[in-house]
Amino acid sequence: DGDWFWWGNTHCTAAEFKTLWQFTVSFLKDTLKVRNFIYAFSPDCRFTSEAEFLERYPGDAWVDMIGMDNYHDFGRDGRYDLPAAVAKLRILGDYARRSGKLVAFTETGLEGIPEKAWWTETLLTTIRKAGIPLAYVLVWRNDSRSKTHYYAPYPGHGSVPDFLQFYENPFTIFEKDLPRMYANPADIKKE
């Protein structure tokens, strides 16, 4: 729903967006027979109620996962509103529980990560306080062409020690913690 997208609030109505979403999902599933996509509805964090979150929602039959993009409450422009972030995550969790959907924190981060303890004191604290089962949390990309546009720490960055605490925290799960779900079952039996 971001204004910067051609499908955003300023470029199409909620009804037009829903029609576009449903057409796209139908075309991919029914015409192209795509069976390996997870369809995630993930608006920006501008909502404060479930009704606002669902304003452009195309319907449960068209969505597998719900989420949100939220940079605003996590330090963008030096502003933090972690209670609002917790409330928004809980809105997602409540709806996901009732509708049987997966829920994820589909996009977040703090550009340049100027706060050395951002990982544990901001991100981890917020997702723990929300108390909802998240399928994943994703921070935005690192742009190798820019000295300031990065969202994950690199070797030598000031937030690395805190990121390592975040990584080692029993609450977080990273790829190394997952079972071998892509292995050939025949190979697993041989081990």
ABEGO torsion letter per residue (X at the ends): XBAABAABAAABBAAAAAAAAAAAAAAAAAAAGBAABBBBBBBBAABABAAAAAAABAEAAABABBBBBBAAAAGBGGBBBAAAAAAAAAAAAAAAAAAGBBBBBABBEBBGGABAAAAAAAAAAAAAAAGBBBABBBBBBBBAABAABBABBBBGBAAAAAAAAAAABAABBBAAABBBAABBAAAAAAX
